[in-house]
Amino acid sequence: MEELNKNNVQSTEDTEAPLDKNVRLMSPTRMVVRRFFRSKLSILGLIMVIGLFLFSFVGPLIYTEWGETELDRSGTVEYAFAETTYTVNGVEYTVRQTIETNLTDNFLAPPSDEHILGTDDQGYDIFVRLMYGGRISLTVSFLAVFVITLFGTVLGGVAGYFGGFIDNLIMRVCDVLICLPGIPILLIISTILTASDIDAKYRIYLLMIYLTLFSWPGTARLVRGQILSLREQEYMVAAEAMGYSTSRKIFKHLVPNVMPQLIVQMSLSLGSMILYEATLSYLGLGVQAPYAAWGTMINIISTNNDILQNHWNVWVPAGVCIVIAVLGLNFVGDGLRDALDPKARR
């Protein structure tokens, strides 16, 4: 019997594979990064977004021939010839004069070496305004999404953790904000801002503050729903037994477990926010001349059919930038959603 037991132990030891001491377990962060870069669309989206940021923020530092608000006054001068006849002591004298009748600025100039994408109907360099417009569109969108996520996370976390009266109060506020008509209120606010003589450069920021204050209910509901399920987990029972404070349990144990969903929602919301900003600018509610935004550059075709039909270089580049930004951010969001999925394969 002892020999049989020894043989069984030896056979079991032979079948067990030896552990390699050099094998290292992959951390969750490294696993997410590896999944993200495994997708070609995610890499393409990241390249598109980084390219737009470099174009908008680094481009004006390199291309300095024209400024955002600088007009091209190197137009052509038209001359007219006038003749005046005088009679002095019975002798007629004819005086011929050359008169400058019109100084035409370099409006709607085609693409050239001096202007890469030409000029618009005011004489502004389109290529330069495209870069500065990207600064406004991207900055406003990222700031708005960040503040929306911050508001929604705090209020949703409080509502989901405490429940009861606080939960009902916050959710009813969310219901009221969701029911408010967005565009009519934006028109009213824009009229008030116009009457207040606020600088056109800062008007879009005030409008995006309005969007921020009235767009956080979606994030709050997402965080609340996740925390309602997470607060009953074993680690929360252990945190309760150890006497942790409420703020520590919410923002150190619950909110970090909601971060994957928040990151995905933020990346997908950025594309929608860029479209929202472009829509406001297109409707004349955003950045006004002489400053530029992508939506403002497209707004020109709403009042000038000739530019729409014959001068594609004025409005098509801004539309292409909007499409690239929205597609790139959506690709990044889809990649993050797949990378953060715990059910995905390693």
Secondary structure, 3 states (H helix, E strand, C coil): CHHHHHHHHHHHHHHCCCCCCCCCCCCHHHHHHHHHHHCHHHHHHHHHHHHHHHHHHHHHHHCCCCCCCCECCCCEEEEEEEEEEEEECCEEEEEEEEEEEEEECCCCCCCCCCCCCCECCCCEEHHHHHHHHHHHHHHHHHHHHHHHHHHHHHHHHHHHHHCHHHHHHHHHHHHHHHHCCHHHHHHHHHHHHHHCCCCHHHHHHHHHHHHHHCCCHHHHHHHHHHHHHHCCCHHHHHHHHCCCCHHHHHHHHHHHHHHHHHHHHHHHHHHHHHHHHHHHHHCCCCCCCCCCCHHHHHHHHHCCHHHHHHCHHHHHHHHHHHHHHHHHHHHHHHHHHHHCCCCCCC
